[in-house]
């Protein structure tokens, strides 16, 4: 399955999961009897959504080819939140349910905030020629771009553009790298120098030529 489609399915399941938990948390604080009725009605759908939420999340981890710190934090928050919620809602423990809801919202917020922040550059093992501009662009690309775009520019994680078929020329490409795209790609202005961005643009241009 395409990682972009998988990410959308994951996001939809997360939002439904959040709304369900919000409703149950409100009911816990306002009407325990209504909570019990709601929980009974939504038991099976909630199990399906929870499973979809976890499976798509773990599948995305597998497709990433690398896991960042915020991914680990999100995963820990979710695996702590779910059992707390089960106990909290079943036994009407308001404190546990509230903590669970905060953890779920926090993990979602962490993922959303990370979309507009550059990743910490990955460590790249360099062999062979490292002096040419193309080689330098490749090193910078692997460290800063490959996580979302892939080794060959085709990964498309989180809706990332397939760089092999992108219509952006060198100048527009460099502008996109500097300014980013809200909700899709972080801005690298101030993170990478103009010469480094130009080197990446040259490397991506070579990827396109290789794919033709």
trRosetta pair geometry for C-beta under 8 A, 3 or more apart (Angstrom, degrees):
i j d omega theta_ij theta_ji phi_ij phi_ji
1 5 5.9 -111 173 79 97 116
1 6 5.1 110 116 -62 119 106
1 59 7.8 21 56 158 123 140
2 5 4.5 79 71 11 98 105
2 6 6.7 -169 91 -9 48 88
2 156 6.7 -27 -173 93 98 135
3 6 5.3 -54 -143 40 35 116
3 7 6.1 42 155 -26 67 103
3 60 6.9 104 -151 -126 92 77
3 63 5.0 175 -101 144 114 150
3 155 6.6 -5 28 166 149 73
3 156 5.8 152 58 92 103 81
3 157 4.9 -46 130 -99 145 62
3 158 7.8 -34 134 -18 108 41
4 7 5.7 -51 -150 31 28 113
4 8 6.8 29 150 -18 61 103
4 156 5.0 -54 -39 146 111 110
4 157 7.5 -162 -68 -126 64 17
4 158 7.4 -30 -109 77 69 5
4 159 5.1 95 -132 -86 106 50
4 160 7.8 -141 -81 31 104 58
5 8 5.7 -53 -153 33 35 112
5 9 6.5 34 151 -18 67 103
6 9 5.7 -52 -149 36 33 111
6 10 6.3 36 151 -21 65 106
6 56 5.9 179 -177 -154 85 96
6 59 6.1 -115 -168 109 138 122
6 60 6.0 174 127 -78 119 87
6 63 7.1 116 70 3 156 159
7 10 5.5 -53 -148 37 31 115
7 11 6.3 34 152 -22 64 104
7 60 6.3 92 -87 -109 74 130
7 157 7.2 118 -54 -166 138 58
7 158 5.7 170 -137 -96 166 45
7 159 6.9 -115 77 -32 145 77
8 11 5.6 -51 -147 34 32 112
8 12 6.5 32 155 -18 64 104
9 12 5.9 -54 -149 36 31 110
9 13 6.4 27 154 -15 64 108
9 52 7.2 -105 157 175 101 111
9 56 5.4 -149 102 -119 102 151
10 13 5.9 -60 -149 40 29 108
10 14 6.2 32 152 -23 65 107
10 53 7.1 96 -151 -138 67 48
10 56 3.8 -164 -86 128 89 127
10 57 5.8 125 -143 -68 124 62
10 60 6.1 -14 -52 -35 162 136
11 14 5.6 -53 -147 34 31 114
11 15 6.4 30 155 -19 65 104
12 15 5.9 -55 -149 35 31 110
12 16 6.5 28 154 -15 65 106
13 16 5.8 -53 -146 39 32 110
13 17 6.1 39 152 -24 64 109
13 49 5.6 172 -155 -161 86 75
13 52 4.4 -145 -120 110 147 109
13 53 4.4 -161 135 -77 117 71
13 56 6.2 133 32 29 145 141
14 17 5.5 -56 -148 37 29 117
14 18 6.3 32 152 -22 65 105
14 53 5.8 118 -78 -131 58 104
14 108 6.0 148 166 -108 124 110
15 18 5.6 -50 -147 33 32 113
15 19 6.5 30 155 -17 64 104
16 19 5.8 -54 -147 37 32 110
16 20 6.3 35 153 -21 64 107
16 49 5.2 -117 105 -141 121 138
17 20 5.8 -56 -150 35 27 113
17 21 6.5 23 155 -15 63 108
17 49 5.4 179 -75 144 81 116
17 50 6.6 112 -115 -88 115 59
17 53 5.1 42 -53 -79 149 151
17 104 7.1 -135 129 -166 107 135
18 21 5.9 -59 -149 39 29 108
18 22 6.2 32 153 -23 65 107
18 104 6.3 176 -104 138 76 120
18 105 6.8 98 -137 -88 112 71
18 108 6.3 12 -80 -49 135 162
19 22 5.5 -53 -147 34 31 114
19 23 6.4 32 155 -18 65 104
20 23 6.0 -55 -151 35 29 109
20 24 6.4 22 155 -13 64 110
20 42 6.5 176 -142 164 115 149
20 46 5.8 156 -179 -110 154 100
20 49 6.8 135 -11 81 153 156
21 24 5.7 -57 -144 41 32 109
21 25 6.1 35 156 -23 67 107
21 85 6.5 -64 -125 -131 109 142
21 100 7.2 -132 -155 120 128 102
21 101 5.3 167 150 -109 116 88
21 104 5.8 57 68 60 171 162
22 25 5.8 -55 -147 35 28 111
22 26 6.4 27 155 -17 64 106
22 101 6.9 111 -87 -145 53 125
23 26 5.9 -57 -150 37 29 109
23 27 6.3 26 154 -16 65 109
23 38 6.8 -142 135 176 114 151
24 27 5.7 -55 -144 40 31 111
24 28 6.3 40 153 -28 64 103
24 35 6.1 86 -153 -142 69 96
24 38 6.6 -166 -97 106 75 130
24 39 6.7 76 -122 -77 116 91
24 85 7.8 73 99 -168 142 107
24 89 5.5 -16 168 -113 128 132
24 97 7.2 -128 123 -159 98 126
25 28 5.6 -49 -149 28 31 116
25 29 6.8 17 156 -8 62 106
25 97 5.5 168 -112 148 80 112
25 98 6.6 108 -148 -91 118 58
25 101 4.9 15 -74 -63 150 152
26 29 6.2 -67 -156 42 31 102
26 30 6.0 -1 158 3 69 120
27 30 5.9 -73 -133 52 29 94
27 31 5.7 -57 -161 62 72 79
27 32 7.7 122 148 -97 81 23
27 34 5.0 -127 -151 99 112 102
27 35 3.9 152 126 -79 115 83
27 38 5.8 -144 -65 23 176 147
28 32 6.8 42 -140 -99 47 66
28 35 5.2 75 -75 -95 58 154
28 88 7.4 3 -131 147 161 95
28 89 6.4 -105 -80 -115 127 69
28 92 6.4 172 -150 -138 95 67
28 94 5.8 161 139 -105 117 76
28 97 5.3 21 64 93 175 170
29 94 6.3 88 -86 -130 80 120
30 34 7.3 -24 95 49 93 134
31 34 3.8 46 106 15 121 115
31 35 6.5 167 97 -18 65 82
32 35 5.4 -51 -150 32 36 117
32 36 6.6 38 153 -21 66 101
32 92 5.4 9 -129 -115 122 133
33 36 5.8 -50 -153 31 34 112
33 37 6.7 32 150 -16 64 104
34 37 5.7 -54 -149 38 35 111
34 38 6.1 35 153 -19 68 108
35 38 5.7 -57 -144 40 29 110
35 39 6.0 31 156 -22 65 109
35 89 6.7 -148 171 -158 121 88
35 92 7.5 126 81 -100 149 89
36 39 5.8 -53 -143 36 27 112
36 40 6.4 30 155 -22 61 106
37 40 5.8 -56 -152 33 29 112
37 41 6.5 24 154 -16 64 108
38 41 5.9 -58 -149 38 31 109
38 42 6.0 0 164 6 68 116
39 42 6.4 -70 -135 53 24 92
39 43 6.3 56 158 -69 62 85
39 46 8.0 -34 -147 1 61 156
39 89 6.1 154 -97 155 138 123
39 90 7.8 161 -178 -88 161 60
40 43 6.0 -20 -151 -26 26 115
42 45 5.2 -68 -157 57 67 108
42 46 4.9 72 142 -33 92 108
43 46 6.0 -64 -148 36 19 111
43 47 6.6 20 155 -20 60 106
44 47 5.7 -53 -150 31 33 112
44 48 6.6 32 153 -18 65 104
45 48 5.6 -56 -151 36 35 112
45 49 6.2 31 155 -16 69 107
46 49 5.7 -53 -143 40 32 109
46 50 6.0 35 156 -21 66 108
47 50 5.8 -54 -143 37 27 112
47 51 6.3 28 156 -18 62 108
48 51 5.9 -58 -150 37 27 110
48 52 6.2 26 153 -17 64 109
49 52 5.6 -55 -145 39 31 111
49 53 6.0 38 153 -26 65 107
50 53 5.5 -52 -148 33 29 117
50 54 6.4 20 157 -11 63 107
50 82 6.9 107 -154 -129 125 124
51 54 6.0 -61 -148 41 29 104
51 55 5.8 23 159 -16 68 113
52 55 6.0 -56 -134 41 26 107
52 56 5.9 19 168 -12 64 112
53 56 6.6 -62 -144 40 16 102
53 57 6.3 16 156 -18 56 115
53 78 8.0 -161 138 -155 115 136
54 57 5.7 -60 -147 38 27 113
54 58 6.2 21 160 -14 66 108
54 78 7.4 164 -99 147 85 136
55 58 6.0 -58 -146 40 28 105
55 59 6.1 31 154 -22 64 110
56 59 5.4 -52 -142 38 32 116
56 60 6.3 38 155 -23 64 102
57 60 5.8 -53 -153 31 29 111
57 61 6.8 34 148 -21 62 101
57 74 8.0 -141 -161 127 129 119
57 75 7.4 159 148 -99 127 84
57 78 7.4 16 129 41 173 176
58 61 5.4 -46 -153 29 38 117
58 62 6.7 41 148 -21 65 101
59 62 5.6 -51 -155 32 35 114
59 63 6.5 29 150 -15 66 107
60 63 5.7 -57 -146 40 34 109
60 64 6.4 51 152 -41 65 97
60 157 7.9 111 -161 -144 92 103
61 64 5.8 -44 -155 11 30 119
61 67 5.9 15 -152 -92 94 113
61 71 6.5 135 -109 178 97 133
61 75 7.7 40 -78 -76 143 133
63 157 7.0 163 121 -98 108 107
64 67 6.2 100 87 -76 144 59
64 71 7.6 -66 -22 -97 174 163
64 147 7.0 1 -173 -169 90 79
64 157 6.5 77 -111 -122 67 153
65 147 7.6 -159 73 -133 97 52
65 150 7.7 97 17 -116 150 70
65 155 7.8 -92 10 -124 130 139
66 122 6.6 -31 -164 -104 162 139
66 147 5.8 -85 66 -121 128 91
67 71 4.6 -120 -165 79 87 142
67 72 6.3 95 147 -52 119 86
68 71 5.1 106 58 -1 68 103
68 72 7.6 -132 102 -3 41 87
68 114 7.7 150 93 -160 146 143
68 119 6.2 -113 -96 -140 143 107
68 120 7.3 141 -139 32 109 96
68 147 7.6 45 -49 -157 113 148
69 72 5.7 -57 -158 34 38 111
69 73 6.4 37 149 -19 70 105
69 120 7.9 39 4 15 111 133
70 73 5.4 -49 -145 37 40 115
70 74 6.2 46 153 -23 67 102
70 110 5.4 -170 -165 160 109 112
70 111 7.2 156 144 -86 118 52
70 114 5.1 177 95 -82 166 144
71 74 5.7 -52 -150 34 31 113
71 75 6.4 30 153 -19 64 107
72 75 5.7 -55 -149 36 30 112
72 76 6.4 30 154 -18 65 106
73 76 5.8 -56 -148 37 30 111
73 77 6.3 32 154 -21 64 107
73 107 7.4 -172 122 -115 78 81
73 110 6.3 -114 99 172 120 166
74 77 5.8 -58 -150 35 29 112
74 78 6.4 25 156 -18 65 108
74 107 4.3 109 -141 -158 73 99
74 110 5.7 -157 -77 81 95 129
74 111 6.0 58 -99 -57 145 100
75 78 5.9 -56 -149 36 29 109
75 79 6.3 19 159 -10 65 110
76 79 6.1 -62 -144 43 28 104
76 80 6.3 24 157 -16 65 110
77 80 6.0 -63 -150 39 26 107
77 81 5.9 26 156 -25 65 114
77 103 4.5 -175 -172 -178 92 94
77 104 7.2 168 142 -78 106 32
77 106 6.0 -132 -152 85 152 106
77 107 4.0 -175 87 -66 138 116
77 110 7.8 138 7 14 155 142
78 81 5.6 -56 -140 35 28 113
78 82 6.5 30 165 -26 65 103
78 103 7.4 177 -74 138 30 106
78 104 6.9 75 -107 -107 67 70
78 107 5.6 131 -52 -164 84 178
79 82 6.5 -39 -137 24 28 110
79 83 7.8 18 169 -1 54 101
80 83 7.3 -73 -167 42 30 95
80 84 6.3 23 151 -15 67 120
80 100 8.0 -156 119 -113 72 69
80 103 5.9 -116 85 -164 104 162
81 84 5.7 -70 -150 42 31 112
81 85 6.0 31 158 -24 71 109
81 99 7.8 -155 -117 122 72 72
81 100 4.4 115 -160 -154 75 72
81 101 7.7 136 -155 -48 116 18
81 103 3.9 -162 -79 90 112 126
81 104 4.9 145 177 -54 161 83
81 107 7.4 -112 -12 -5 145 133
82 85 5.7 -55 -148 33 28 111
82 86 6.6 31 155 -22 63 103
82 100 7.4 130 -60 -150 14 117
83 86 5.5 -48 -146 32 38 115
83 87 6.4 32 158 -12 67 104
84 87 6.1 -61 -152 42 30 106
84 88 5.8 29 154 -21 67 116
84 96 4.8 -153 -175 -177 86 91
84 97 7.5 179 139 -82 87 29
84 99 5.8 -82 165 88 150 105
84 100 4.0 -174 96 -74 109 105
84 103 7.4 89 48 21 143 143
85 88 5.5 -57 -136 41 29 112
85 89 5.9 16 170 -9 68 110
85 96 7.5 -174 -81 138 26 91
85 97 6.2 75 -127 -124 60 64
85 100 3.8 164 -63 166 82 161
85 101 7.4 106 -97 -52 107 65
85 104 7.9 33 -57 -37 136 130
86 89 6.7 -61 -141 41 18 98
86 90 6.0 10 163 -11 58 120
87 90 6.1 -66 -140 43 22 106
87 91 5.8 -18 176 18 64 116
87 93 6.2 -10 130 33 86 135
87 96 5.6 -61 92 146 102 158
88 91 7.0 -76 -134 53 14 83
88 92 7.7 12 171 -157 50 5
88 93 4.5 -100 -126 71 60 90
88 94 7.2 105 -165 -95 103 8
88 95 7.4 -138 -121 73 112 48
88 96 3.4 -158 -81 96 104 100
88 97 3.3 174 147 -56 136 72
88 98 7.7 -163 -158 4 150 52
88 99 7.7 -176 -73 43 148 88
88 100 5.8 -146 15 1 147 133
89 92 7.5 22 -165 -77 25 40
89 97 5.7 103 -59 -101 68 119
93 96 4.2 34 109 21 119 115
93 97 6.3 151 88 -17 66 88
94 97 5.8 -61 -146 40 31 110
94 98 6.0 30 159 -21 68 110
95 98 5.9 -59 -147 36 26 109
95 99 6.4 26 156 -18 64 107
96 99 5.8 -54 -147 36 30 111
96 100 6.3 33 153 -22 64 107
97 100 5.6 -55 -150 35 30 115
97 101 6.4 29 153 -19 65 105
98 101 5.8 -53 -147 35 32 110
98 102 6.4 32 154 -19 65 106
99 102 5.8 -56 -149 37 31 112
99 103 6.4 32 153 -21 65 107
100 103 5.8 -57 -151 34 30 112
100 104 6.5 27 154 -17 65 106
101 104 5.8 -55 -149 36 32 110
101 105 6.2 28 156 -14 67 108
102 105 5.9 -56 -144 41 29 108
102 106 6.0 33 154 -23 64 111
103 106 5.6 -55 -144 37 27 114
103 107 6.4 27 157 -20 63 104
104 107 6.0 -54 -148 34 28 108
104 108 6.5 27 153 -16 62 107
105 108 5.7 -57 -150 38 32 112
105 109 6.1 31 153 -19 67 109
106 109 5.7 -55 -143 39 30 111
106 110 6.2 36 156 -25 64 104
107 110 5.7 -48 -147 30 31 115
107 111 6.8 31 154 -18 60 103
108 111 5.9 -58 -158 34 32 110
108 112 6.5 27 151 -16 66 107
109 112 5.6 -56 -147 38 35 110
109 113 6.2 32 158 -18 69 106
110 113 6.0 -55 -145 37 28 108
110 114 6.4 31 155 -26 62 109
111 114 5.8 -56 -150 30 29 114
111 115 7.4 45 151 -37 59 93
112 115 6.0 -40 -167 4 37 116
113 116 7.0 -74 -172 40 42 92
113 117 6.7 20 146 -9 74 121
114 117 5.6 -75 -145 44 42 106
115 158 6.9 -172 -122 -175 96 141
115 183 5.6 11 134 -147 144 35
115 184 7.0 18 178 -42 111 10
115 186 7.1 175 144 -60 40 84
116 180 6.8 104 -145 145 73 152
116 182 6.4 1 -99 -135 119 59
116 183 7.1 -13 -62 -58 98 32
116 186 5.3 121 -174 -105 31 77
116 187 7.5 10 -171 3 79 82
117 186 5.3 -42 95 -114 7 139
118 144 7.1 -22 -167 -153 111 102
118 186 4.5 -163 -65 112 54 143
118 187 7.5 -82 -49 75 99 40
118 188 5.7 95 -90 -98 134 75
118 191 4.9 62 8 -111 169 170
119 122 7.6 3 127 -37 123 83
119 144 7.0 161 64 -147 96 55
119 147 5.6 -5 33 40 172 159
119 186 7.6 165 -16 26 62 145
121 143 4.1 17 -168 162 103 106
121 144 5.3 -37 -109 -74 90 77
122 142 7.0 -93 73 139 115 72
122 143 5.2 -157 55 -142 69 53
122 144 7.8 -157 18 -56 80 32
122 146 7.3 -72 34 58 141 108
122 147 6.6 151 -31 -57 128 108
123 143 7.5 32 -94 -118 9 95
124 139 5.5 164 94 -153 153 74
124 142 4.7 98 -110 101 132 123
124 143 5.0 -87 -26 -67 121 90
126 130 5.3 50 169 -93 136 126
126 139 6.0 -1 -94 -106 118 118
128 135 7.6 -142 106 -126 93 130
129 132 5.7 16 154 7 124 107
129 135 4.9 -134 116 -75 89 152
130 135 5.2 -155 -129 140 28 134
130 136 7.1 83 178 -73 62 66
130 139 6.9 49 -142 -49 91 140
131 135 6.6 46 45 56 33 139
131 136 7.8 -19 172 -45 14 100
132 135 4.5 94 59 6 84 103
132 136 7.0 -150 94 -5 44 86
133 136 5.6 -56 -146 39 32 112
133 137 6.2 36 154 -21 66 105
133 199 5.5 -139 -172 -122 80 91
133 202 5.9 8 135 83 110 164
134 137 5.6 -52 -148 36 31 113
134 138 6.4 35 151 -22 63 104
134 199 7.9 -169 -93 -164 19 82
134 202 6.0 -112 -96 129 64 115
134 203 6.0 130 -155 -91 61 74
134 206 6.1 71 -142 -41 115 157
135 138 5.5 -52 -151 33 33 115
135 139 6.6 35 151 -20 65 101
136 139 5.7 -50 -150 32 34 112
136 140 6.4 29 153 -13 65 107
136 196 7.9 -111 149 -124 107 65
136 199 4.8 -62 104 -164 101 146
137 140 5.8 -58 -147 41 32 108
137 141 6.0 35 153 -24 67 109
137 199 3.7 -155 -79 156 82 77
137 200 5.1 172 -154 -82 87 27
137 201 7.4 -96 -137 43 132 40
137 202 4.9 -139 -62 69 163 94
137 203 3.1 -173 128 -34 117 112
137 204 7.7 -114 165 -10 125 64
137 206 7.8 125 92 15 137 125
138 141 5.5 -53 -142 36 29 113
138 142 6.3 28 160 -18 65 106
138 203 5.0 172 -65 -131 57 136
139 142 6.1 -56 -149 36 26 108
139 143 6.4 19 155 -14 62 113
140 143 5.8 -62 -147 40 29 109
140 144 5.9 -15 170 16 68 117
140 145 7.8 49 128 -1 68 106
140 192 7.0 89 -167 -131 127 130
140 196 5.4 171 -125 -171 155 94
140 199 5.8 93 24 95 143 116
140 200 5.1 -98 101 -71 120 96
140 203 7.5 172 59 6 93 149
141 144 6.8 -80 -133 53 19 82
141 145 4.7 -47 -159 44 63 123
141 146 6.3 86 141 -45 74 89
141 149 8.0 -71 -174 71 96 132
141 200 5.2 140 -72 -134 85 88
141 203 5.0 -130 -29 102 140 147
141 204 6.9 164 -108 -58 136 80
142 145 7.5 -25 -50 52 12 79
142 146 4.8 10 -137 -18 45 139
142 151 7.4 22 -111 -120 89 71
143 146 7.6 72 6 16 16 105
144 147 8.0 -77 164 9 21 103
144 188 7.0 65 174 -115 140 140
144 191 7.9 139 -134 131 136 123
144 192 6.9 10 -106 -63 174 130
144 200 7.4 -59 66 -100 123 143
145 148 6.8 -77 -172 50 51 88
145 149 5.0 -13 159 28 91 127
145 200 6.7 126 -23 -155 143 128
146 149 6.2 -78 -115 65 28 82
146 150 6.1 -24 -160 152 68 8
146 151 5.6 35 -145 -81 118 47
146 155 7.7 96 -174 -8 54 145
147 157 7.3 -82 136 57 62 146
148 155 6.5 171 148 89 32 125
148 157 4.5 -126 -144 65 59 103
148 158 5.9 -55 -137 40 113 108
148 160 4.2 143 151 -62 104 151
148 185 7.6 172 105 -110 163 84
149 153 5.3 -19 162 -132 110 46
149 154 7.6 74 174 13 67 20
149 155 5.4 125 157 37 19 105
149 156 7.6 47 -127 -54 47 35
149 157 7.6 -103 -49 27 25 88
149 160 5.2 -130 -81 151 65 142
149 161 7.5 -10 -112 69 103 63
149 163 5.5 35 -165 -17 130 123
150 153 6.2 -85 72 10 92 9
150 154 5.3 -57 68 57 146 55
150 155 2.7 155 -41 -37 108 105
150 156 7.6 -12 -12 0 121 53
150 157 7.6 136 -45 -11 85 99
151 155 7.8 96 12 -47 53 113
152 155 7.9 131 54 -36 70 78
152 164 7.0 8 145 -58 88 122
152 207 6.4 152 -171 -152 55 113
152 211 7.5 118 171 -78 106 111
153 162 6.6 84 137 -176 84 53
153 163 3.2 -96 -164 60 117 109
153 164 4.9 138 96 -42 122 77
153 204 6.5 117 -102 -138 134 82
153 207 4.6 109 -18 153 141 150
153 208 7.7 -65 91 -62 169 63
153 211 7.5 -93 64 -44 126 141
154 162 5.3 22 -126 -141 60 94
154 163 7.4 -105 -59 38 45 75
154 164 5.7 -2 -73 -3 92 124
155 160 6.5 18 85 70 87 132
156 159 7.0 -26 -178 -150 79 12
156 160 5.1 -162 -135 67 34 79
156 161 7.3 -77 -108 138 79 4
156 162 5.7 -20 -67 -67 109 78
157 160 5.4 22 55 8 54 121
158 184 6.9 157 134 -149 96 55
159 184 5.3 -84 93 -131 119 100
160 184 7.3 149 -87 176 49 91
160 185 7.0 97 -113 -82 79 102
161 166 5.1 65 148 -89 129 114
162 165 5.0 21 101 34 112 100
162 166 6.7 -175 87 -45 55 79
163 166 5.2 -27 -136 -5 41 124
163 204 5.2 -93 179 -153 129 108
163 207 5.9 32 114 95 113 141
163 208 7.1 -106 143 -64 74 88
164 207 6.0 -101 -92 138 72 98
164 208 5.6 153 -150 -107 46 58
164 211 3.9 52 -156 -10 118 175
165 208 7.6 151 -66 -126 24 95
165 211 7.5 -98 -53 114 68 146
166 173 7.3 96 123 -99 137 108
166 204 7.8 -16 47 164 133 124
166 208 7.4 -97 46 -88 80 123
168 172 4.3 -134 -156 100 89 109
168 173 4.3 126 128 -71 118 77
168 176 6.1 -40 -141 -6 161 142
169 172 5.3 80 49 23 69 102
169 173 6.5 -127 98 -12 27 98
170 173 5.7 -59 -143 35 22 114
170 174 6.4 20 160 -18 62 106
170 198 7.8 40 -178 -140 108 72
170 201 4.9 91 -146 162 77 132
170 202 7.6 31 -124 -70 115 57
170 205 6.6 -10 -82 -63 94 132
171 174 5.9 -57 -151 34 28 108
171 175 6.5 27 151 -18 63 106
172 175 5.5 -53 -148 36 35 114
172 176 6.4 39 152 -22 66 103
173 176 5.7 -54 -152 33 31 113
173 177 6.6 32 151 -19 64 103
173 201 5.0 134 98 -124 125 103
173 204 6.6 -164 -176 78 150 145
174 177 5.7 -50 -149 34 34 113
174 178 6.4 34 152 -19 64 106
174 194 7.7 48 -175 -152 128 72
174 197 5.0 101 -143 139 89 116
174 198 6.2 10 -105 -84 134 60
174 201 5.1 -37 -65 -61 90 142
175 178 5.7 -56 -149 37 32 111
175 179 6.0 1 164 5 69 114
176 179 6.4 -68 -132 52 24 90
176 180 7.3 85 175 -89 57 13
176 181 6.8 -6 -158 -42 92 101
176 185 7.3 30 165 89 94 150
177 180 7.7 17 -172 -68 20 54
177 188 5.2 -35 164 41 81 123
177 192 7.2 -42 150 59 118 136
177 197 5.0 165 97 -145 140 112
177 200 6.6 128 -114 84 162 138
177 201 7.4 -120 -7 -64 143 93
178 187 6.4 7 147 -163 38 90
178 188 6.2 -82 -105 67 31 74
178 189 4.1 57 -168 -67 79 99
178 197 6.4 13 -60 -124 85 165
179 187 5.4 -47 -179 -118 19 111
179 189 6.6 32 -70 -23 42 126
180 184 7.8 166 172 74 81 75
180 185 4.8 -159 -154 105 75 80
180 186 5.0 -72 -117 149 140 20
180 187 3.3 -99 -8 -63 117 63
180 188 7.0 130 -60 -8 95 63
181 184 4.2 -21 98 61 110 113
181 185 4.4 54 35 36 90 96
187 190 8.0 44 123 30 100 97
187 191 7.8 145 117 5 60 117
188 191 4.4 -91 -158 58 66 116
188 192 4.7 9 157 18 117 106
188 197 6.7 153 99 -91 125 111
189 192 7.9 -56 -92 52 21 72
192 196 4.2 -126 -175 92 99 127
192 197 5.1 123 114 -57 123 83
192 200 7.5 2 173 -11 161 135
193 196 4.6 97 52 5 77 103
193 197 7.1 -142 94 -4 40 86
194 197 5.8 -56 -148 38 31 110
194 198 6.2 34 152 -21 65 107
195 198 5.5 -51 -146 36 32 114
195 199 6.4 38 152 -23 63 103
196 199 5.6 -50 -151 32 33 114
196 200 6.7 34 150 -18 64 102
197 200 5.6 -51 -151 34 35 112
197 201 6.4 40 148 -23 65 103
198 201 5.4 -50 -149 32 34 116
198 202 6.6 37 151 -20 64 102
199 202 5.7 -51 -153 33 33 113
199 203 6.6 33 150 -18 64 105
200 203 5.6 -55 -150 36 35 112
200 204 6.2 34 153 -19 68 105
201 204 5.8 -53 -145 37 30 110
201 205 6.4 36 152 -22 63 104
202 205 5.6 -52 -151 32 31 115
202 206 6.7 33 150 -19 62 103
203 206 5.6 -53 -157 33 35 114
203 207 6.7 41 145 -23 65 99
204 207 5.3 -44 -152 28 40 117
204 208 6.8 43 149 -21 65 98
205 208 5.7 -49 -155 30 35 113
205 209 6.6 34 150 -17 65 104
206 209 5.6 -52 -148 36 36 112
206 210 6.3 37 153 -21 66 106
207 210 5.7 -57 -150 36 30 112
207 211 6.4 26 154 -19 65 109
208 211 5.8 -61 -150 36 30 108
208 212 6.7 39 152 -34 64 101
209 212 5.8 -47 -154 17 34 116
